Amino acid sequence: MLFCKPMSTGRRLQPRQTYIHLLCLFALAFNVAVAHAEETSLTLANAVSRTMAQNPSLRVFDLRLQGLEGSRLTANQAPAYEAGLEVENALGSGTLQGVDGAEYTLSLSSVIELGGKRRARTGAVSSRYDLMEAEREAETLDVLGQVTQRYVATLALQEKLDLATQSVELSEAILNTVTRRTKQGAAPEAEVLRAKAALAQSRIAHSALQTEYEKRKMALASLWGETRVDFQRLQGDLFRFESSERFEVLYQQASESPVIRVYASERRMRDAEIRLARSQSESDIRWQIGARRLETTGDTALVAGISMPLFAGRRNRGEVQAARAARDEVQYRQEEALLQLHALLFEAYHTRQQNIDAVEQLRSTVLPDLTKALDLTRQAYERGRYSYVEWTAAQRELLSAREALVEAAATALLNQALIEQLTAQPMTQGHAR
């Protein structure tokens, strides 16, 4: 079972806590009835937990972070020591023939790094690690958003499939009524043929929806790496909506979401790269020490030396300039992302509200009126006051309104899922278990 607790504000979560919270917020994003669920049914909480555990695009981040851990170990190493052996004045001619006049030098050398290069290297890798963590959070939100959206779309199709089943049953009932009236001589034979054709079309539509439903379930299962579907139905209330915060509050939450925090992490990474580039402007000192043996005299002497490149700062100015430009670019990309986020959130917010209003009107006014109208039309047809065309028209109007109800509810929930993905906050205050 999954228990979701409210996240305290003003405290940064550790990566593990962040993903548990993300898992919870998307499970809370949709109200599911699981108390008496069948074994072959699937809830949103089940879909989320399975995706978090098995989705390939999320699991690759563990390997990437392991790679950065290795890079951090490498970056933290001091310059390597080098052992060298030099032979001079050997295998020559005359007095230098053979190795009797050779000079052997055995040396040890390394580099003294200046300018804080080691610290700058490890800082750059650490900043890339933080950026990767932020990208994992953003990718997690994106994947969980896909789970919720596919779940809602599949649940809506399930509702449509139920409506198609009702349509087939209603067409069968109409055919039986028309057949009975034809046998009584109260209706022409042509109405029986039209009723049979309508029943066949209803069954064709039902079969098409059934096929599409199976495809949607497979697409949902693929998010957690499955190649077969091990559930029959989805559980959830398509027609329950939670109250929403004001748009300004939602936008403030969205501007602090992991998707936007990626830019802050990238900016810190670029700052670290600037520090690394500046550290390269300091010339390192290469030292060497060793012992030299002269074969001609049999003597041994100490040799030592130091060297450093000249004008390193001047030669490195281009790298520093390129690093600064990359850092400044992040700010503009963040501003562009915030503008796009505002537009997307604004559209989702108002689309959701408009469809919630449509659901309320359809459920409170349109469907009751059309249901009553269909019943009255059926009674009038059986008494011979209305024609077959009027009766089937009333049936189509009711089914069309029911489909519109499902479409409006699904659109509202899909936009709700998008809002939660953008804000990284659940719109419901309940608890999913």
C-alpha positions in Angstrom: 0.0 0.0 0.0 1.1 3.5 -0.7 0.8 6.2 2.0 1.3 9.8 1.0 2.1 12.5 3.5 2.1 16.3 2.9 5.4 17.7 2.1 6.7 20.3 4.5 7.6 23.6 3.0 10.9 25.4 3.3 13.0 22.2 3.4 14.8 20.7 0.4 14.2 17.0 0.0 16.9 14.5 -0.5 16.8 12.7 -3.9 15.2 9.5 -2.5 12.6 11.6 -0.6 11.9 13.6 -3.7 11.0 10.6 -5.8 8.8 9.2 -3.0 7.0 12.5 -2.9 6.7 12.6 -6.7 5.2 9.1 -6.7 2.7 10.2 -4.0 1.6 13.4 -5.7 0.7 11.6 -8.9 -1.1 8.8 -7.0 -3.0 11.6 -5.2 -3.7 13.3 -8.5 -6.6 10.9 -9.2 -9.2 9.4 -6.9 -9.2 5.7 -7.0 -11.5 3.2 -5.2 -9.3 0.2 -4.2 -11.0 -1.2 -1.1 -12.7 -4.0 -2.9 -10.6 -4.1 -6.1 -10.4 -7.3 -8.1 -7.0 -8.9 -8.7 -7.2 -8.1 -12.4 -8.0 -4.4 -12.0 -5.4 -1.7 -12.1 -5.4 1.5 -10.0 -3.4 4.7 -10.7 -1.2 4.1 -7.6 -0.3 0.6 -8.9 0.6 2.0 -12.4 2.7 4.8 -10.8 4.6 2.4 -8.5 5.3 -0.1 -11.2 6.5 2.7 -13.6 8.8 4.1 -10.9 10.4 0.7 -10.3 10.7 -0.5 -13.9 10.6 2.4 -16.4 13.8 2.1 -18.5 14.2 5.9 -19.0 14.3 6.4 -15.3 16.7 3.5 -14.5 19.4 4.8 -16.8 19.9 7.8 -14.5 21.4 5.4 -11.9 24.1 4.4 -14.4 24.7 8.0 -15.4 25.2 9.0 -11.7 27.6 6.0 -11.2 29.6 7.3 -14.2 29.8 10.8 -12.6 30.9 9.2 -9.3 33.8 7.6 -11.3 34.6 11.0 -12.9 34.6 12.6 -9.5 37.2 10.1 -8.3 39.3 10.8 -11.3 39.0 14.5 -10.9 40.1 14.4 -7.3 43.4 12.7 -8.0 46.6 14.5 -7.7 48.9 14.7 -10.7 50.6 11.4 -11.5 54.3 10.7 -10.9 56.5 9.8 -13.8 59.6 7.6 -13.7 62.1 8.1 -16.5 65.4 6.6 -17.7 67.6 8.4 -20.1 70.8 7.0 -21.8 73.3 9.4 -23.4 76.5 9.0 -25.2 75.9 5.3 -26.0 76.4 3.3 -29.2 78.3 6.0 -30.9 81.6 6.0 -32.7 85.2 6.5 -31.7 85.6 7.0 -28.0 81.8 6.8 -27.6 81.6 3.3 -29.2 79.6 0.8 -27.1 78.4 1.9 -23.7 81.7 2.6 -21.9 81.1 6.3 -22.2 77.4 6.3 -21.6 75.6 8.4 -19.1 72.5 7.0 -17.4 69.9 9.3 -15.8 67.1 7.8 -13.6 64.5 10.5 -12.8 61.2 11.1 -11.0 58.9 13.9 -12.2 55.5 15.3 -11.6 53.5 18.6 -11.7 52.6 21.1 -9.0 49.2 22.4 -9.9 48.5 26.0 -9.2 45.3 28.0 -9.4 43.1 25.5 -7.5 42.8 23.2 -10.5 42.1 20.1 -8.5 39.3 21.9 -6.5 37.9 23.3 -9.7 37.8 19.9 -11.4 36.0 18.2 -8.5 33.6 21.2 -8.3 32.8 20.9 -12.0 32.0 17.2 -11.7 29.9 17.8 -8.5 27.9 20.5 -10.3 27.3 18.0 -13.2 26.1 15.5 -10.6 23.6 18.0 -9.1 22.4 18.8 -12.6 21.9 15.1 -13.4 19.8 14.8 -10.2 17.7 17.7 -11.2 17.2 16.3 -14.7 16.2 13.0 -13.1 13.5 14.8 -11.1 12.3 16.5 -14.2 12.3 13.3 -16.2 10.4 11.6 -13.4 7.7 14.2 -13.5 7.5 13.8 -17.3 7.2 10.0 -17.1 4.6 10.1 -14.3 2.7 12.7 -16.3 2.6 10.2 -19.1 1.3 7.5 -16.7 -1.5 9.7 -15.5 -2.5 10.9 -19.0 -2.5 7.4 -20.5 -4.4 6.2 -17.5 -7.1 8.8 -17.8 -7.3 8.4 -21.6 -7.7 4.6 -21.1 -10.3 5.0 -18.3 -12.3 7.4 -20.6 -12.2 4.8 -23.4 -13.4 2.2 -20.8 -16.3 4.4 -20.1 -17.0 4.8 -23.8 -16.8 1.0 -24.2 -19.4 0.7 -21.4 -21.6 3.2 -23.3 -21.1 1.1 -26.5 -22.3 -2.0 -24.6 -25.4 0.0 -23.5 -25.9 1.1 -27.1 -25.9 -2.5 -28.3 -28.4 -3.5 -25.6 -30.6 -0.6 -26.5 -30.4 -1.5 -30.2 -31.4 -5.1 -29.3 -34.3 -3.8 -27.3 -35.4 -1.5 -30.1 -35.2 -4.4 -32.6 -37.4 -6.6 -30.3 -39.9 -3.8 -30.0 -40.0 -3.1 -33.7 -40.3 -6.8 -34.5 -43.2 -7.2 -32.1 -45.0 -4.2 -33.6 -44.4 -5.5 -37.1 -45.9 -8.8 -36.3 -48.9 -7.0 -34.9 -49.2 -5.1 -38.1 -48.5 -1.7 -36.4 -45.1 -1.1 -38.1 -43.8 -1.7 -41.6 -41.2 -4.4 -42.4 -38.7 -1.7 -43.4 -38.4 -0.6 -39.8 -37.3 -4.1 -38.8 -34.5 -4.0 -41.4 -33.4 -0.6 -40.3 -33.3 -1.8 -36.7 -31.2 -4.8 -37.7 -28.8 -2.6 -39.5 -28.6 -0.2 -36.5 -27.8 -3.2 -34.2 -25.1 -4.4 -36.6 -23.5 -0.9 -36.7 -23.7 -0.7 -32.9 -21.8 -4.0 -32.6 -19.2 -2.9 -35.1 -18.6 0.3 -33.1 -18.4 -1.7 -29.9 -15.8 -4.1 -31.5 -13.7 -1.1 -32.7 -13.7 0.4 -29.3 -12.8 -2.9 -27.7 -9.8 -3.1 -30.0 -8.7 0.4 -29.3 -9.2 -0.2 -25.5 -6.8 -3.2 -25.7 -4.2 -1.1 -27.5 -4.5 1.7 -24.9 -3.9 -0.8 -22.1 -0.8 -2.1 -23.9 0.5 1.4 -24.3 0.0 2.0 -20.6 1.7 -1.3 -19.6 4.7 -0.4 -21.8 5.5 2.5 -19.4 6.8 -0.1 -16.9 8.5 -2.2 -19.5 5.8 -4.9 -19.9 5.1 -6.5 -23.3 1.8 -8.0 -22.2 -1.2 -6.8 -20.2 -1.9 -8.4 -16.9 -5.0 -6.5 -15.9 -8.5 -6.4 -17.3 -10.0 -3.1 -16.2 -9.0 0.2 -14.7 -10.4 1.6 -11.4 -11.1 5.2 -10.9 -13.8 7.9 -10.7 -13.7 9.8 -14.0 -16.3 12.4 -12.8 -14.8 13.6 -9.5 -12.8 16.9 -9.5 -10.9 18.6 -6.7 -11.0 22.3 -6.1 -8.1 24.2 -7.6 -5.8 27.0 -6.4 -5.8 30.4 -8.1 -3.8 30.5 -11.3 -1.3 32.9 -9.7 -0.6 30.3 -7.0 -0.2 27.5 -9.5 2.2 29.5 -11.6 4.3 30.3 -8.6 4.5 26.6 -7.8 5.3 25.8 -11.5 8.2 28.4 -11.5 9.8 26.4 -8.6 9.2 23.0 -10.1 12.1 20.5 -10.9 11.7 21.4 -14.6 12.7 25.0 -13.9 15.2 24.1 -11.2 17.1 22.3 -13.9 18.2 25.7 -15.2 19.4 26.8 -11.8 21.5 23.6 -11.6 22.8 24.1 -15.1 23.8 27.7 -14.2 25.7 26.4 -11.2 27.4 23.9 -13.5 28.4 26.7 -15.9 29.8 28.7 -13.0 31.9 25.7 -12.0 33.1 25.4 -15.6 34.1 29.1 -15.6 36.2 28.5 -12.4 37.8 25.5 -14.0 38.6 27.5 -17.1 40.1 30.3 -15.0 42.2 27.8 -13.1 43.8 26.8 -16.4 45.2 30.3 -16.7 47.7 29.6 -13.9 50.8 27.9 -15.2 51.7 24.6 -13.5 55.2 23.9 -12.3 56.8 20.7 -13.6 59.6 19.4 -11.4 62.1 16.6 -12.0 64.7 15.0 -9.8 67.0 12.1 -10.3 70.4 10.5 -10.3 73.0 10.4 -13.2 75.8 7.9 -13.5 78.7 8.5 -15.7 80.3 5.3 -16.9 83.6 6.9 -17.9 84.4 7.9 -14.3 82.0 5.7 -12.4 80.7 8.7 -10.6 77.0 9.5 -9.7 75.5 12.9 -9.5 72.1 14.5 -8.6 70.1 16.1 -11.3 67.0 18.3 -10.8 65.0 20.8 -12.7 61.8 22.8 -12.9 59.8 24.2 -15.9 56.6 26.0 -16.5 54.8 27.2 -19.7 54.7 31.0 -20.4 51.7 33.2 -21.1 49.2 30.5 -20.0 46.7 33.2 -19.0 46.8 34.9 -22.4 46.4 31.6 -24.2 43.4 30.6 -22.0 41.3 33.7 -22.4 39.2 32.1 -25.2 38.1 29.2 -22.9 37.1 31.6 -20.2 35.1 33.7 -22.6 33.3 30.6 -24.0 32.5 29.4 -20.5 31.0 32.8 -19.6 28.9 32.9 -22.8 27.5 29.4 -22.0 26.6 30.5 -18.5 24.8 33.7 -19.7 22.9 31.7 -22.3 21.2 29.6 -19.5 19.5 32.8 -18.2 17.8 33.5 -21.5 16.7 29.9 -21.9 15.2 29.9 -18.5 13.3 33.1 -19.2 12.0 31.5 -22.5 11.0 28.3 -20.6 9.0 30.4 -18.0 7.1 32.2 -20.8 6.2 28.9 -22.4 5.3 27.4 -19.0 3.0 30.4 -18.3 1.2 29.9 -21.6 0.8 26.2 -21.2 -0.4 26.4 -17.6 -2.8 29.2 -18.4 -4.4 27.1 -21.2 -4.6 23.9 -19.1 -6.1 25.8 -16.1 -8.9 27.4 -18.1 -9.5 24.3 -20.3 -9.9 22.2 -17.1 -12.4 24.7 -15.6 -14.4 25.0 -18.7 -14.8 21.2 -19.0 -15.7 20.8 -15.3 -18.5 23.3 -15.9 -19.6 21.3 -19.0 -19.7 18.1 -16.9 -21.8 19.7 -14.3 -24.3 21.1 -16.9 -24.5 17.8 -18.7 -25.1 15.8 -15.5 -27.5 18.2 -14.0 -29.6 19.2 -17.0 -28.8 17.7 -20.3 -28.7 14.0 -19.5 -31.8 13.9 -17.2 -33.8 15.8 -19.9 -32.6 13.5 -22.7 -33.2 10.4 -20.6 -36.8 11.4 -19.9 -37.3 12.4 -23.5 -36.1 9.0 -24.7 -38.5 7.3 -22.4 -41.4 9.4 -23.5 -40.5 8.9 -27.1 -40.4 5.1 -26.6 -43.8 5.2 -25.0 -45.2 7.4 -27.8 -43.7 5.0 -30.4 -45.3 2.0 -28.8 -48.7 3.8 -28.9 -48.1 4.7 -32.5 -47.8 8.5 -31.9 -44.1 8.8 -32.9 -42.2 7.2 -35.8 -39.2 4.9 -35.6 -37.0 7.8 -36.9 -38.0 10.0 -33.9 -37.3 7.2 -31.5 -33.8 6.4 -32.8 -33.0 10.1 -33.0 -33.8 10.4 -29.3 -31.6 7.4 -28.6 -28.7 8.9 -30.6 -29.0 12.3 -28.8 -28.8 10.6 -25.4 -25.8 8.5 -26.4 -24.1 11.5 -27.9 -24.6 13.5 -24.7 -23.2 10.6 -22.6 -20.1 10.5 -24.9 -19.8 14.3 -24.5 -19.9 13.8 -20.7 -17.0 11.3 -20.9 -15.0 13.5 -23.2 -15.5 16.6 -21.0 -14.5 14.7 -17.9 -11.5 13.1 -19.5 -10.3 16.5 -20.9 -10.7 18.1 -17.4 -8.6 15.3 -15.8 -6.0 15.3 -18.5 -5.5 19.0 -18.0 -5.5 18.5 -14.3 -2.7 15.9 -14.7 -0.8 18.4 -16.9 -1.2 21.1 -14.2 0.2 18.7 -11.5 3.1 17.8 -13.8 4.0 21.4 -14.4 3.6 22.5 -10.7 4.9 19.2 -9.2 2.1 19.5 -6.6 -1.1 17.5 -6.2 -4.4 19.2 -6.6 -6.1 16.9 -4.2 -5.6 16.9 -0.4 -6.7 13.3 0.1 -4.7 10.2 0.8 -4.1 7.4 -1.6 -3.4 3.9 -0.2 
